[in-house]
Amino acid sequence: MVLCAVMALLISVQGVAAFTPLPPAVAAGLFSRPSLCRSPASVARVSMGIFDGIFGGGQGASSATPPGRKVPFGGLEVSEMGIGTWAWGNKLLWGYDESMDAELQEVFNLCVSGGVNLFDTGDSYGTGKLEGQSEKLLGRFMEEYAAANPGRPYPYVATKLATYPWRLTSESMVGACKASSERLRRPVDVGQIHWSAANYAPWQEGALWEGLARMKQEGLVRTVGVSNYGPKQLRKVHAYLEGEGVKLASNQIQYSLLSRSVGDEVKEVCDELGVTMIAYSPLGLGVLGGRYR
């Protein structure tokens, strides 16, 4: 269960091979120590170790490891490896419990200290009395880390606004972005549409896109992106935003060694349009994380 409490998020920019098979030495060490994956903090160390093995001196968990190179992303400079927080606050799917918060803070501190400066979340991560819990935790963790490490810059936060059926106007998207900022205790850096409504409510897409443009135009976010968009809708939203004078920075999709067919096609379109493709669940929801033989 705790294996999924930390989810790595790799950025693939203009042909960078973010999913090269593990070198034998790294794989041997990882698979020989499945016990390392018993806590969120240890999962973070293993995930960061995998990244080091692939890229050589990437986002290492050791303080002796260089922080790794940054890549351009919508006017920002972000680490090649980011951390996704789907599991932070989600009780139904991931078994989250508030007793885990102290260790999740340790995970956050470890990742930021190791050079990670991009965290991805969503306003739907946590439901019921835990609504927006992932964003709330990130807001708290950032403040506590900053208090203990004065002078260290805050990491960037990308949040995804859910395509709920009641979000039918651009104003509803703007309001959702403001609510996320309140939970995060700071402005949103990257505002994203969580998924496309084209297949079941195509009339909703226009309002979502308009809301995304307004978030940038009104200074609520630094840059904007989408998530779970296929090649056809990606071209459409890119053209719309371009017409509004807003650059589409990213498209976030599931992509790993176990899920590549659609991702390869999306990557081609992203490269053509100058959009960064972000891969979520790059460890296959934990299957590629070394816990399972």
Salt bridges, closest charged atoms under 4 A:
GLU80 OE2 - ARG69 NH2 3.10
ASP101 OD2 - ARG140 NH2 3.69
GLU106 OE2 - ARG45 NH2 3.57
ASP120 OD2 - LYS160 NZ 2.36
ASP123 OD2 - ARG167 NH1 2.89
GLU135 OE1 - ARG183 NE 2.60
GLU143 OE1 - ARG185 NH1 2.82
GLU144 OE2 - ARG140 NE 3.76
GLU171 OE1 - ARG214 NH2 2.93
ASP189 OD2 - ARG186 NH2 2.36
ASP189 OD1 - ARG222 NE 2.78
GLU218 OE2 - ARG214 NE 2.81
ASP271 OD2 - LYS267 NZ 2.78
GLU272 OE2 - ARG235 NH1 2.86
